[in-house]
Amino acid sequence: MPGHDQHDHDLDGRFADELGSVLRSTGESFALDGRPEMVSGGLARGRRRLLRRRLAVTGGALALAAIGVGGVYAGSVVTPAGPADKASVAAAPERTGDTSATERATPDTLKPGEAEIPLSEIADVVKANTPAGQWRFDGLDGTGQGLSGTYDDGRGEAAFGVLLSRAGNTDESGANMITCPSQAYTPYDDCTEDKLPDGSRLMIIQGYEYADKREETKNWRATLLTTDGFLIDVNEYNAPEQKGAAISRDTPPFTPAQLKALVTADDWRPMLQLIPKRSGGSTVGAGPDRKAPPEVSGDSVPDTLRALMPKGLKVAEKGGEGEFGYVVVDDGKGKSLVQVNVQYGMGDVAHQLYGSGDVTTLPGGRRLKLSEQPGEKGGAGVVWWSADTMTKKGFRVVVSAFNTGAQHEAATRPAPALTMEQLKAIALDPKWAKLPAK
């Protein structure tokens, strides 16, 4: 991939180490398999900035503010399957040890990442709120906020994972975790959103592990956002492993109704209160005295992208939030996906972004990089054109277009609906710098 040199690999390694730490300290779950790539909106600034840097360099993500569907990074905070165990849905959870979780610690006495929730108790709640079957978990003698394993009801072994977390510090935190994604990025068979009587919000999606369905692994997910800002996130699969394993059954074992019953179980409440509180406004890697760069919020980016579309293009779909926006356009010759990211504070990776390829320095010091490359989401014949710009102060606007309405689907036309000159003009438009940011 253009620009992906040894510097990129070094950054990837640092990113993986730091991201693992961030996830363990925040307990938040999200995923990148699905859209190109997808990250839940309303996430902590520190985590988004870590992702931006890695994904900006590798070119793997322009959609940084949308819903994640899948369990990729949940794997950083849950444990693999291990010894067998089983229980009935009618059985009360068996508590291990001589004291309950709530008697051992409080969020104020714990450091980030030290949620003292016995994994055995998480397993007990899972088993008590699902149909009888054979469970395998690992690491049950430890503590944390998530657990993974496998379940078998006699119809085939299936991978499973659960994660408990705090959504964030703002009213909008976690909202995109319970919002059905666009089919332009994430194929699924069904997705529902529901507001429960107590005000909690629930999303249940029946989708796939891979957007391009190169493996027929199904991923069904239920995510509950409580009124007091906690997330209960459950993933299940129709294979014994999330990736790379042969399909073991036609569908994941638990129905949407059973997933709902699990994430809404009252048994989770004592555990949620043990999740460490997050400090507000901090940015990972920024240091105590560094101010986090501003970020665009709301719908201004997707609205501006739509307004900048050339005449003659019919907008079939639009979406996005915060610093990301996209449209699917059609000029009568086939659908074409166009997307944009608007990012502040990216100067520290400028040498990696613009160190190679077709790079021009414009008057005033703004850099422009134009690139044409194959699509990366498995769609047959997909090409990806982009215009990537950054000012001397690190304000970056990158606009991309594809010759398909969804990257994971086959090309619908020979080239994107927008020319490279049109992408360049959109990326350099002064409207981006005038968007409200905080």
C-alpha positions in Angstrom: 0.0 0.0 0.0 1.5 3.4 -0.9 3.3 5.1 2.0 3.2 1.9 4.2 6.9 1.5 4.9 8.9 0.5 8.0 7.8 3.7 9.8 4.2 2.4 9.4 5.1 -1.0 10.9 6.8 0.7 13.8 3.8 2.8 14.4 1.5 -0.2 14.1 3.5 -1.9 16.9 3.3 1.1 19.2 -0.3 1.5 18.3 -1.1 -2.1 19.3 0.6 -1.8 22.6 -0.9 1.6 23.5 -4.4 0.7 22.2 -4.4 -2.5 24.3 -3.6 -0.4 27.4 -6.3 2.1 26.5 -8.9 -0.6 26.0 -8.0 -2.2 29.3 -8.2 1.1 31.1 -11.5 2.3 29.6 -13.2 -1.1 29.1 -14.9 0.2 26.0 -15.6 -2.1 23.1 -15.6 -1.4 19.4 -14.7 -3.1 16.2 -13.2 -2.3 12.9 -14.4 -5.2 10.6 -17.3 -3.9 8.6 -17.0 -0.4 7.4 -13.7 1.0 6.0 -12.9 0.9 9.1 -15.6 1.6 11.7 -15.3 3.1 15.1 -18.1 3.9 17.5 -19.0 7.5 17.7 -18.8 9.3 21.1 -15.6 7.4 22.0 -12.9 8.8 24.2 -10.7 11.3 22.3 -7.5 9.5 23.3 -8.6 6.3 21.7 -9.9 7.9 18.5 -6.7 9.8 18.1 -4.6 6.6 18.5 -6.8 5.0 15.8 -6.6 8.0 13.6 -2.8 7.9 13.6 -2.5 4.2 12.8 -5.3 4.2 10.2 -4.2 7.4 8.6 -0.8 5.9 7.9 -2.0 2.6 6.7 -4.8 4.1 4.7 -7.2 1.6 6.2 -9.8 3.9 7.6 -11.6 7.0 6.6 -14.7 6.3 8.5 -13.8 7.0 12.1 -17.0 8.0 13.7 -19.5 5.3 12.9 -20.8 2.2 14.6 -18.7 -0.9 15.0 -20.2 -4.3 14.3 -18.1 -7.3 15.2 -15.7 -8.2 18.0 -12.2 -7.3 16.8 -10.9 -5.2 19.6 -13.1 -6.8 22.2 -10.5 -9.5 21.9 -8.0 -7.3 23.6 -9.9 -7.4 26.9 -11.5 -10.8 26.9 -10.0 -14.2 27.3 -9.9 -17.3 25.0 -12.0 -20.4 25.5 -10.9 -23.0 28.1 -12.3 -25.7 30.4 -15.9 -26.8 30.0 -18.7 -25.9 32.3 -22.5 -25.8 32.0 -25.6 -24.4 33.7 -29.3 -24.0 33.1 -31.1 -20.7 32.4 -33.2 -21.4 35.5 -30.3 -21.8 37.8 -29.2 -18.9 40.0 -25.7 -17.7 39.4 -23.1 -19.5 41.6 -20.9 -17.1 43.3 -17.3 -18.1 43.8 -15.1 -17.0 46.6 -16.0 -15.8 50.1 -17.2 -12.3 49.2 -19.1 -10.7 46.4 -17.7 -8.3 43.8 -19.5 -5.3 45.4 -17.9 -6.0 48.8 -14.3 -5.9 47.5 -13.9 -2.6 45.8 -15.5 0.6 44.5 -14.7 2.5 41.3 -13.1 5.3 43.3 -10.6 2.9 44.9 -9.5 1.3 41.6 -7.1 2.6 39.0 -8.1 2.5 35.4 -8.1 -1.0 34.0 -8.4 -2.6 37.5 -12.1 -3.3 37.6 -12.3 -6.0 40.3 -15.1 -8.1 38.7 -14.3 -11.8 39.1 -14.5 -13.4 35.6 -16.2 -16.4 37.2 -19.1 -14.1 38.2 -19.4 -12.8 34.7 -19.5 -16.4 33.5 -22.2 -17.2 36.1 -24.4 -14.4 34.9 -23.9 -15.5 31.2 -24.8 -19.1 32.1 -27.8 -18.2 34.3 -29.4 -16.1 31.5 -28.9 -18.4 28.5 -30.4 -21.8 27.7 -28.7 -24.9 29.1 -25.6 -26.0 27.1 -21.9 -26.8 27.3 -19.8 -23.7 28.1 -16.0 -23.3 27.9 -14.3 -20.3 29.5 -10.7 -19.5 30.4 -9.1 -17.4 33.0 -11.9 -17.6 35.5 -9.6 -17.1 38.4 -8.9 -13.6 37.2 -10.7 -10.3 37.2 -11.7 -7.8 34.5 -14.6 -6.5 32.5 -15.0 -9.0 29.7 -15.0 -12.7 29.0 -15.0 -14.9 26.0 -15.5 -18.6 25.4 -17.6 -21.1 23.4 -21.1 -22.5 23.8 -22.6 -25.7 22.5 -26.2 -26.7 22.7 -25.7 -29.9 20.8 -26.1 -28.2 17.4 -22.5 -27.0 17.0 -19.9 -25.1 19.0 -20.1 -21.3 18.8 -17.8 -18.5 19.9 -19.1 -16.0 22.3 -18.0 -12.8 24.0 -19.3 -10.3 26.5 -17.9 -6.9 27.6 -19.0 -4.5 30.2 -17.9 -0.9 29.9 -18.7 2.8 30.6 -19.8 4.6 27.4 -18.0 7.8 28.1 -18.4 11.2 29.7 -20.9 13.0 27.5 -24.6 12.7 26.8 -23.8 11.4 23.2 -21.3 8.8 24.4 -22.2 5.3 23.2 -25.1 6.5 20.9 -23.6 4.9 17.8 -23.0 1.6 19.6 -26.8 1.2 19.6 -27.5 2.6 16.1 -27.9 0.3 13.1 -25.1 0.9 10.6 -25.4 1.8 7.0 -25.5 -1.1 4.5 -23.0 0.9 2.4 -20.4 -0.3 4.9 -21.8 -3.2 6.8 -24.0 -5.9 5.3 -26.4 -7.5 7.6 -29.6 -9.6 7.5 -31.5 -7.7 10.1 -30.9 -4.9 12.6 -33.3 -3.4 15.2 -33.2 -0.5 17.6 -35.4 -0.3 20.6 -35.9 2.0 23.5 -36.9 0.0 26.6 -39.4 1.1 29.3 -36.6 2.2 31.7 -35.1 4.4 29.0 -32.2 2.1 28.1 -31.5 1.7 24.4 -30.9 -1.6 22.7 -29.5 -2.6 19.3 -29.6 -6.2 18.0 -27.9 -6.9 14.7 -27.7 -10.1 12.7 -24.6 -9.6 10.5 -21.4 -11.2 9.4 -17.8 -11.2 10.6 -16.5 -10.1 7.2 -18.1 -7.4 5.2 -17.2 -9.1 1.9 -18.4 -12.5 3.3 -15.2 -14.1 2.2 -16.0 -16.5 5.1 -19.6 -17.2 5.9 -19.1 -16.6 9.6 -22.2 -14.9 11.0 -21.8 -12.4 13.9 -24.9 -11.6 15.9 -24.6 -8.8 18.4 -26.7 -7.2 21.2 -25.6 -3.9 22.7 -27.5 -2.2 25.6 -26.8 1.4 26.6 -28.2 2.0 30.0 -29.6 5.4 31.1 -26.7 5.8 33.5 -24.1 5.4 30.8 -23.0 1.7 30.9 -22.7 -0.6 27.8 -23.4 -4.3 27.9 -22.1 -5.8 24.7 -22.6 -9.4 23.6 -21.3 -11.1 20.4 -22.0 -14.6 19.2 -20.9 -16.6 16.1 -21.8 -19.7 14.1 -18.3 -21.0 14.3 -16.1 -22.0 17.3 -13.8 -19.1 16.6 -14.4 -15.5 15.5 -12.1 -15.8 12.5 -10.6 -18.7 10.5 -12.7 -21.6 11.8 -15.0 -23.7 9.8 -18.7 -23.0 10.2 -20.2 -25.3 12.8 -23.9 -24.4 12.5 -26.2 -22.4 10.3 -26.8 -19.6 12.7 -25.4 -18.4 16.1 -27.0 -20.3 19.0 -29.0 -17.5 20.7 -32.0 -15.8 19.1 -32.5 -12.1 19.2 -35.0 -12.5 22.1 -32.4 -14.5 24.0 -29.7 -12.0 23.4 -32.0 -9.3 24.7 -32.8 -11.3 27.8 -29.1 -11.7 28.5 -28.0 -8.0 28.1 -31.0 -6.7 30.0 -30.5 -9.1 33.0 -30.6 -7.4 36.4 -27.6 -9.6 37.4 -25.2 -7.2 35.6 -26.0 -4.2 37.8 -23.7 -4.8 40.7 -20.8 -5.5 38.3 -21.3 -2.3 36.3 -20.9 -0.2 39.4 -17.3 -1.6 39.7 -16.1 -0.3 36.4 -13.6 2.4 37.0 -14.7 6.0 36.4 -13.0 7.7 33.5 -11.3 11.0 33.9 -12.8 13.6 31.7 -11.0 15.4 28.8 -7.7 13.5 28.9 -6.0 12.4 25.8 -3.8 9.3 25.8 -0.3 10.1 24.8 -0.9 13.9 25.2 0.6 14.2 28.7 -0.9 16.1 31.6 -0.1 19.5 30.2 -0.9 19.0 26.5 -4.3 20.2 25.4 -6.2 17.8 23.1 -6.7 19.2 19.6 -10.2 20.3 18.6 -12.6 17.8 16.9 -15.6 18.4 14.6 -18.8 17.1 16.0 -22.4 16.7 14.9 -23.6 16.5 11.3 -21.6 19.3 9.8 -19.0 17.1 8.0 -21.6 14.8 6.2 -23.8 17.8 5.4 -20.8 19.7 3.9 -19.7 16.8 1.9 -23.2 16.5 0.4 -23.3 20.2 -0.4 -19.9 20.0 -2.2 -21.0 17.2 -4.6 -20.7 18.2 -8.2 -24.0 18.9 -10.1 -25.4 15.9 -12.0 -24.8 13.4 -9.2 -27.9 12.0 -7.4 -27.2 11.3 -3.7 -28.7 7.9 -2.9 -27.5 7.8 0.6 -25.6 9.9 3.1 -24.3 9.4 6.7 -21.6 9.9 9.2 -21.0 11.9 12.3 -18.3 14.0 13.8 -15.2 14.1 11.7 -16.4 11.5 9.2 -19.0 11.7 6.4 -20.0 9.8 3.3 -22.4 9.8 0.4 -23.3 7.2 -2.2 -23.9 9.0 -5.5 -25.1 7.9 -8.9 -24.7 9.7 -12.2 -26.7 7.1 -14.1 -23.7 5.0 -14.7 -23.6 3.1 -11.4 -23.3 3.9 -7.7 -20.1 5.4 -6.2 -19.1 5.8 -2.6 -17.5 9.0 -1.6 -16.2 9.7 1.9 -14.3 12.3 3.9 -12.4 12.7 7.2 -11.7 16.1 8.7 -9.0 15.9 11.4 -7.1 18.4 13.6 -3.7 17.8 15.2 -2.3 15.3 12.7 1.0 17.0 12.2 2.9 14.4 14.1 2.3 11.8 11.4 2.7 14.1 8.4 6.1 12.6 7.5 4.5 9.2 7.3 1.4 10.3 5.4 3.3 12.4 2.8 6.7 10.8 2.8 6.2 9.1 -0.6 3.9 9.0 -3.6 2.4 11.9 -5.6 2.9 14.7 -3.1 2.7 18.4 -3.9 3.4 21.3 -1.6 0.9 24.1 -2.3 1.4 27.9 -1.6 1.2 28.4 2.1 2.8 25.0 2.9 -0.3 22.8 2.5 0.6 19.3 1.3 -1.5 17.4 -1.2 -1.2 13.7 -2.0 -3.2 12.0 -4.8 -3.4 8.3 -5.0 -5.1 5.5 -6.9 -5.0 2.0 -5.6 -7.1 -1.2 -5.4 -10.0 -1.4 -2.9 -9.2 -3.3 0.3 -12.5 -4.7 1.4 -12.8 -7.6 -1.0 -15.1 -6.2 -3.7 -14.2 -7.5 -7.1 -12.6 -4.8 -9.4 -12.9 -2.0 -6.8 -10.6 0.9 -7.1 -10.0 3.6 -4.5 -9.0 7.2 -5.4 -8.1 9.8 -2.8 -7.0 13.4 -2.3 -5.2 13.8 1.0 -4.4 17.3 2.3 -2.8 18.7 5.4 -1.9 22.3 6.4 1.3 23.3 8.2 -0.7 23.3 11.5 -1.8 19.7 11.0 -5.4 20.2 9.8 -6.1 17.3 7.5 -8.9 16.7 5.0 -8.9 13.5 3.0 -11.5 12.7 0.4 -11.9 9.3 -1.2 -14.1 7.8 -3.9 -14.8 4.3 -5.1 -16.2 2.7 -8.2 -18.9 0.9 -6.1 -21.6 1.9 -3.7 -20.0 -0.3 -1.0 -16.4 -1.4 -0.8 -17.2 -5.0 0.0 -19.3 -5.3 -3.1 -18.2 -5.7 -6.7 -17.4 -2.6 -8.8 -20.5 -1.1 -10.5 -18.5 1.1 -12.9 -15.0 1.4 -14.4 -14.0 4.4 -12.2 -15.4 6.4 -9.4 -18.1 9.0 -10.2 -15.8 11.8 -9.3 -12.6 12.6 -11.1 -9.4 13.1 -9.3 -9.6 16.9 -9.9 -13.0 17.0 -8.3 -11.8 15.1 -5.3 -8.9 17.5 -5.0 -11.2 20.5 -5.2 -13.5 19.1 -2.5 -10.5 18.3 -0.2 -9.1 21.9 -0.6 -12.5 23.7 -0.2 -12.2 26.3 2.5 -15.6 25.3 4.0 -13.9 22.5 6.0 -11.8 24.9 8.0 -14.9 26.8 9.0 -16.8 23.9 10.5 -17.5 24.2 14.2 -15.0 22.3 16.3 -14.4 21.9 20.0 
